[in-house]
Amino acid sequence: MKTARLELVRLVLLAGKSLPSHQVPGDITLQCLEGAVMLSLGAHTQPLRAGELVYLAGGTAHGLLALEDTSLLVTMVLGSGASAGSG
């Protein structure tokens, strides 16, 4: 699903597959629906397992390595004019 200010993506990674380090301009959440991934944030890594959710501020470099077959819900805030009082 995608609107002018929000995008939701179901990301599926098979065990052993990775998503290289990257960043997006807007804030995001990663919710692990099933399976497990290793989330890398620069030199820091942490597991993300089914039922867990993490928030990343816009511009935060991050990468993923699937520890097992995994499904994630990625929610991204798009655009720059979403502050309170605008519109």
DSSP file with accessible surface (Angstrom, degrees, kcal/mol):
  #  RESIDUE AA STRUCTURE BP1 BP2  ACC     N-H-->O    O-->H-N    N-H-->O    O-->H-N    TCO  KAPPA ALPHA  PHI   PSI    X-CA   Y-CA   Z-CA
    1    1 A M              0   0  135      0, 0.0     7,-2.8     0, 0.0     2,-0.4   0.000 360.0 360.0 360.0 140.3    0.0    0.0    0.0
    2    2 A K  B     +A    7   0A 143      5,-0.2     5,-0.2     3,-0.0     2,-0.2  -0.986 360.0 167.9-145.4 132.3    1.3    3.5   -0.8
    3    3 A T        -     0   0   72      3,-3.2     3,-0.1    -2,-0.4    75,-0.0  -0.688  56.5 -86.0-122.4-174.9   -0.1    6.9   -0.2
    4    4 A A  S    S+     0   0   92     -2,-0.2     3,-0.1     1,-0.2    -2,-0.0   0.786 127.5  23.6 -64.4 -25.4    1.5   10.4   -0.6
    5    5 A R  S    S+     0   0  137      1,-0.2    73,-2.4    72,-0.1     2,-0.3   0.481 121.9  45.3-120.1  -5.7    2.8   10.1    3.0
    6    6 A L  E     - B   0  77A  59     71,-0.3    -3,-3.2    -3,-0.1     2,-0.4  -1.000  50.3-173.3-146.9 139.6    3.0    6.4    3.9
    7    7 A E  E     -AB   2  76A  50     69,-2.3    69,-3.0    -2,-0.3     2,-0.4  -0.997   5.1-166.8-134.6 131.8    4.2    3.2    2.3
    8    8 A L  E     + B   0  75A  51     -7,-2.8     2,-0.4    -2,-0.4    67,-0.2  -0.973  11.8 179.5-116.7 131.8    3.7   -0.4    3.7
    9    9 A V  E     - B   0  74A  50     65,-2.6    65,-3.3    -2,-0.4     2,-0.7  -0.996  25.4-141.7-134.1 134.6    5.7   -3.2    2.2
   10   10 A R  E     - B   0  73A 155     -2,-0.4     2,-0.5    63,-0.2    63,-0.2  -0.884  25.5-163.4 -92.9 118.4    5.8   -6.9    3.0
   11   11 A L  E     - B   0  72A  41     61,-2.8    61,-3.0    -2,-0.7     2,-0.5  -0.914   5.2-166.6-107.6 125.2    9.4   -8.0    2.7
   12   12 A V  E     - B   0  71A  77     -2,-0.5     2,-0.4    59,-0.2    59,-0.2  -0.961   6.6-179.4-114.1 125.4   10.2  -11.7    2.4
   13   13 A L  E     - B   0  70A  17     57,-2.3    57,-3.0    -2,-0.5     2,-0.2  -0.995  20.2-137.7-123.3 128.2   13.8  -12.9    2.8
   14   14 A L    >   -     0   0   98     -2,-0.4     3,-2.6    55,-0.2    52,-0.3  -0.496  46.8 -74.2 -78.9 153.4   14.8  -16.6    2.5
   15   15 A A  T 3  S+     0   0   53      1,-0.3    52,-0.2    -2,-0.2    -1,-0.2  -0.162 121.3  16.2 -49.1 131.1   17.3  -18.0    5.1
   16   16 A G  T 3  S+     0   0   57     50,-2.7    -1,-0.3     1,-0.3     2,-0.1   0.213  97.9 118.8  88.7 -14.4   20.8  -16.8    4.3
   17   17 A K    <   -     0   0  127     -3,-2.6    49,-2.9    51,-0.1    -1,-0.3  -0.494  45.6-160.7 -83.4 155.7   19.7  -13.9    2.0
   18   18 A S  E     -E   65   0B  74     47,-0.2    47,-0.2    -2,-0.1    -4,-0.1  -0.903  23.7-142.1-135.8 162.3   20.5  -10.3    2.9
   19   19 A L  E     -E   64   0B  57     45,-2.7    45,-2.2    -2,-0.3     3,-0.1  -0.992  39.1-124.2-119.9 113.5   19.5   -6.8    2.2
   20   20 A P  E     -     0   0B  96      0, 0.0    42,-0.1     0, 0.0    45,-0.0  -0.141  39.9 -75.7 -59.9 159.7   22.7   -4.6    2.1
   21   21 A S  E     +     0   0B  80     42,-0.1     2,-0.3    40,-0.1    42,-0.3  -0.251  70.0 145.7 -56.7 133.9   23.0   -1.6    4.3
   22   22 A H  E     -E   62   0B  70     40,-2.3    40,-2.6    38,-0.1     2,-0.3  -0.929  32.7-138.8-156.8 175.5   21.0    1.4    3.1
   23   23 A Q        -     0   0  122     -2,-0.3    38,-0.1    38,-0.2    35,-0.1  -0.975   3.0-152.8-144.8 155.7   19.0    4.3    4.4
   24   24 A V        -     0   0   36     -2,-0.3    35,-3.2    36,-0.3    36,-0.3  -0.933  25.0-123.9-126.0 152.4   15.7    6.0    3.6
   25   25 A P  S    S+     0   0  130      0, 0.0     2,-0.1     0, 0.0    33,-0.1   0.866  87.9  59.7 -67.6 -34.4   14.9    9.7    4.2
   26   26 A G  S    S-     0   0   16     32,-0.2    33,-0.4    51,-0.1    -2,-0.2  -0.434  95.6 -86.5 -95.3 166.3   11.7    9.1    6.4
   27   27 A D        -     0   0   64     31,-0.2    50,-2.8    -2,-0.1     2,-0.3  -0.328  49.3-170.9 -62.8 149.6   11.1    7.3    9.6
   28   28 A I  E     -DC  56  76A   7     28,-2.6    28,-2.9    48,-0.2     2,-0.4  -0.961  18.7-151.1-140.0 158.4   10.4    3.5    9.3
   29   29 A T  E     -DC  55  75A  36     46,-2.0    46,-2.2    -2,-0.3     2,-0.5  -0.972   7.6-156.9-123.5 146.9    9.3    0.6   11.4
   30   30 A L  E     -DC  54  74A   3     24,-2.5    24,-2.3    -2,-0.4     2,-0.5  -0.992  10.7-173.5-120.0 118.7   10.3   -3.0   10.8
   31   31 A Q  E     -DC  53  73A  68     42,-2.4    42,-3.0    -2,-0.5     2,-0.7  -0.969  18.8-140.6-115.7 119.9    7.9   -5.6   12.3
   32   32 A C  E     + C   0  72A   0     20,-2.6    19,-2.9    -2,-0.5    20,-0.3  -0.705  21.0 178.8 -80.4 115.8    9.0   -9.2   12.0
   33   33 A L  E     -     0   0A  79     38,-2.6     2,-0.3    -2,-0.7    39,-0.2   0.839  67.9  -8.5 -85.5 -39.1    5.8  -11.2   11.2
   34   34 A E  E    S+ C   0  71A 107     37,-1.6    37,-2.1    16,-0.1    -1,-0.3  -0.981 111.2  17.1-156.4 153.0    7.5  -14.7   11.0
   35   35 A G  S    S-     0   0   13     -2,-0.3    15,-1.5    35,-0.2     2,-0.3  -0.473  80.6 -85.8  85.9-154.5   11.1  -16.0   11.1
   36   36 A A  E     -F   49   0B   1     32,-0.3    31,-2.2    13,-0.2    32,-1.4  -0.977  32.6-172.8-159.3 141.3   14.1  -14.1   12.3
   37   37 A V  E     -FG  48  66B   0     11,-2.4    11,-2.7    -2,-0.3     2,-0.6  -0.912  26.8-123.4-129.3 160.5   16.6  -11.6   10.9
   38   38 A M  E     -FG  47  65B  55     27,-3.0    27,-1.7    -2,-0.3     2,-0.5  -0.946  28.6-152.0-101.9 120.5   19.8  -10.0   12.1
   39   39 A L  E     -FG  46  64B   0      7,-3.2     7,-2.2    -2,-0.6     2,-0.5  -0.845   6.5-156.1 -94.8 124.3   19.4   -6.2   11.9
   40   40 A S  E     +FG  45  63B  37     23,-2.6    23,-1.7    -2,-0.5     2,-0.4  -0.895  15.3 179.2-105.7 132.7   22.7   -4.3   11.4
   41   41 A L  E >   -F   44   0B  40      3,-3.6     3,-1.9    -2,-0.5     2,-0.3  -0.840  67.6 -64.5-128.0  86.2   22.9   -0.7   12.5
   42   42 A G  T 3  S-     0   0   64     -2,-0.4    -1,-0.1     1,-0.3    21,-0.0  -0.501 119.3 -13.6  66.4-125.8   26.4    0.4   11.6
   43   43 A A  T 3  S+     0   0  113     -2,-0.3     2,-0.3    -3,-0.1    -1,-0.3   0.591 124.4  87.6 -83.1 -10.0   28.8   -1.7   13.8
   44   44 A H  E <   -F   41   0B 107     -3,-1.9    -3,-3.6     2,-0.0     2,-0.3  -0.718  55.8-175.1 -93.3 138.1   25.8   -2.8   16.1
   45   45 A T  E     +F   40   0B  80     -2,-0.3    -5,-0.2    -5,-0.2    -7,-0.0  -0.960   5.1 173.7-128.3 151.2   23.7   -5.9   15.3
   46   46 A Q  E     -F   39   0B  63     -7,-2.2    -7,-3.2    -2,-0.3     2,-0.1  -0.982  31.4-111.9-152.8 144.1   20.6   -7.3   17.0
   47   47 A P  E     -F   38   0B  52      0, 0.0     2,-0.4     0, 0.0    -9,-0.2  -0.462  21.1-159.8 -74.3 149.6   18.2  -10.1   16.2
   48   48 A L  E     -F   37   0B   3    -11,-2.7   -11,-2.4    -2,-0.1     2,-0.2  -0.980  18.4-174.9-129.5 115.1   14.6   -9.3   15.2
   49   49 A R  E >   -F   36   0B 120     -2,-0.4     3,-2.5   -13,-0.2   -17,-0.4  -0.662  38.3 -62.7-112.5 167.6   12.3  -12.2   15.8
   50   50 A A  T 3  S+     0   0   57    -15,-1.5   -17,-0.2     1,-0.3    -1,-0.2  -0.144 123.0  21.1 -50.2 131.7    8.6  -12.9   15.1
   51   51 A G  T 3  S+     0   0   66    -19,-2.9    -1,-0.3     1,-0.3     2,-0.3   0.284  99.2 114.8  91.5  -8.4    6.4  -10.5   17.0
   52   52 A E    <   -     0   0   90     -3,-2.5   -20,-2.6   -20,-0.3     2,-0.3  -0.670  44.4-165.9 -99.2 152.1    9.1   -7.9   17.5
   53   53 A L  E     -D   31   0A  98     -2,-0.3     2,-0.4   -22,-0.2   -22,-0.2  -0.986   2.3-166.9-135.4 142.1    9.1   -4.4   16.1
   54   54 A V  E     -D   30   0A  23    -24,-2.3   -24,-2.5    -2,-0.3     2,-0.4  -0.981  10.8-145.7-131.3 143.2   11.8   -1.7   15.8
   55   55 A Y  E     -D   29   0A 126     -2,-0.4     2,-0.4   -26,-0.2   -26,-0.2  -0.906  13.7-169.9-105.3 136.4   11.6    2.0   14.9
   56   56 A L  E     -D   28   0A  12    -28,-2.9   -28,-2.6    -2,-0.4     3,-0.1  -0.995  20.8-127.2-127.6 129.0   14.4    3.7   12.9
   57   57 A A    >   -     0   0   45     -2,-0.4     3,-1.8   -30,-0.2   -31,-0.1  -0.363  46.0 -81.5 -67.1 151.2   14.6    7.4   12.5
   58   58 A G  T 3  S+     0   0   29      1,-0.2   -31,-0.2   -33,-0.1   -32,-0.2  -0.215 117.3  26.8 -52.9 140.5   14.9    8.7    8.9
   59   59 A G  T 3  S+     0   0   37    -35,-3.2     2,-0.5   -33,-0.4    -1,-0.2   0.404  82.3 140.2  86.0  -2.3   18.5    8.5    7.6
   60   60 A T    <   -     0   0   49     -3,-1.8   -36,-0.3   -36,-0.3    -1,-0.3  -0.643  51.8-131.3 -77.6 119.2   19.5    5.6    9.8
   61   61 A A        +     0   0   38     -2,-0.5     2,-0.3   -38,-0.1   -38,-0.2  -0.522  39.9 162.4 -70.3 133.8   21.7    3.2    7.8
   62   62 A H  E     -E   22   0B   7    -40,-2.6   -40,-2.3    -2,-0.2     2,-0.3  -0.991  20.0-172.9-153.0 153.0   20.5   -0.4    8.3
   63   63 A G  E     - G   0  40B   2    -23,-1.7   -23,-2.6    -2,-0.3     2,-0.4  -0.933  13.3-140.1-141.9 166.5   20.8   -3.9    6.7
   64   64 A L  E     -EG  19  39B   7    -45,-2.2   -45,-2.7    -2,-0.3     2,-0.4  -0.982  10.2-171.4-134.1 144.1   19.2   -7.3    7.2
   65   65 A L  E     -EG  18  38B  77    -27,-1.7   -27,-3.0    -2,-0.4     2,-0.5  -0.986  27.8-130.1-131.5 120.3   20.4  -10.9    7.1
   66   66 A A  E     - G   0  37B   2    -49,-2.9   -50,-2.7    -2,-0.4   -29,-0.3  -0.588  18.6-173.2 -74.5 120.5   17.8  -13.6    7.3
   67   67 A L  S    S-     0   0   77    -31,-2.2     2,-0.3    -2,-0.5   -30,-0.2   0.706  79.4  -6.4 -81.3 -24.5   18.6  -16.2   10.0
   68   68 A E  S    S-     0   0  101    -32,-1.4   -32,-0.3   -55,-0.1    -1,-0.2  -0.910 110.3 -52.3-153.5 173.3   15.6  -18.3    8.7
   69   69 A D  S    S-     0   0  100     -2,-0.3     2,-0.3   -55,-0.1   -55,-0.2  -0.406  73.2-172.3 -55.3 127.0   12.8  -17.7    6.1
   70   70 A T  E     -B   13   0A   3    -57,-3.0   -57,-2.3   -35,-0.2     2,-0.4  -0.961  28.7-162.2-136.3 144.7   11.4  -14.4    7.2
   71   71 A S  E     -BC  12  34A   1    -37,-2.1   -38,-2.6    -2,-0.3   -37,-1.6  -0.996  18.6-176.7-124.5 128.8    8.5  -12.1    6.5
   72   72 A L  E     -BC  11  32A   0    -61,-3.0   -61,-2.8    -2,-0.4     2,-0.6  -0.946  23.6-140.3-124.8 147.0    8.6   -8.4    7.6
   73   73 A L  E     -BC  10  31A  47    -42,-3.0   -42,-2.4    -2,-0.3     2,-0.5  -0.944  22.9-164.3-102.9 117.0    6.1   -5.6    7.5
   74   74 A V  E     -BC   9  30A  16    -65,-3.3   -65,-2.6    -2,-0.6     2,-0.5  -0.916   4.2-169.2-105.0 124.2    8.1   -2.4    6.6
   75   75 A T  E     -BC   8  29A  32    -46,-2.2   -46,-2.0    -2,-0.5     2,-0.4  -0.971   6.9-172.1-115.3 123.1    6.2    0.9    7.2
   76   76 A M  E     -BC   7  28A  33    -69,-3.0   -69,-2.3    -2,-0.5     2,-0.5  -0.963  20.0-140.1-120.8 132.0    7.9    4.1    5.8
   77   77 A V  E     -B    6   0A  58    -50,-2.8   -71,-0.3    -2,-0.4     2,-0.3  -0.788  28.7-160.6 -85.4 124.7    6.9    7.7    6.3
   78   78 A L        +     0   0   42    -73,-2.4     3,-0.1    -2,-0.5   -51,-0.1  -0.706  43.5  25.7-106.2 160.3    7.2    9.5    3.0
   79   79 A G  S    S-     0   0   64     -2,-0.3     3,-0.2     1,-0.1   -74,-0.0   0.083  70.4-111.5  76.1 167.5    7.5   13.2    2.2
   80   80 A S  S    S+     0   0  127      1,-0.1     3,-0.2   -54,-0.1    -1,-0.1   0.491  95.3  75.8-115.8  -5.6    8.9   16.0    4.4
   81   81 A G        +     0   0   45      1,-0.2    -1,-0.1    -3,-0.1    -2,-0.1  -0.109  56.7 111.6-103.2  40.4    5.8   18.1    5.2
   82   82 A A        +     0   0   55     -3,-0.2    -1,-0.2    -2,-0.1     2,-0.1   0.152  41.5 129.1 -99.5  20.2    4.1   15.9    7.8
   83   83 A S    >   -     0   0   84     -3,-0.2     3,-1.7     1,-0.1    -3,-0.0  -0.409  69.3 -89.3 -76.6 155.6    4.6   18.2   10.8
   84   84 A A  T 3  S+     0   0  105      1,-0.2    -1,-0.1    -2,-0.1     3,-0.1  -0.294 111.6  26.0 -61.0 140.1    1.8   19.1   13.2
   85   85 A G  T 3  S+     0   0   88      1,-0.3     2,-0.3    -3,-0.1    -1,-0.2   0.366  91.4 120.8  90.9  -9.2   -0.1   22.2   12.1
   86   86 A S    <         0   0   56     -3,-1.7    -1,-0.3     1,-0.2    -5,-0.0  -0.629 360.0 360.0 -85.4 153.1    0.8   22.0    8.4
   87   87 A G              0   0  122     -2,-0.3    -1,-0.2    -3,-0.1    -3,-0.0   0.474 360.0 360.0 101.8 360.0   -2.0   21.7    5.9
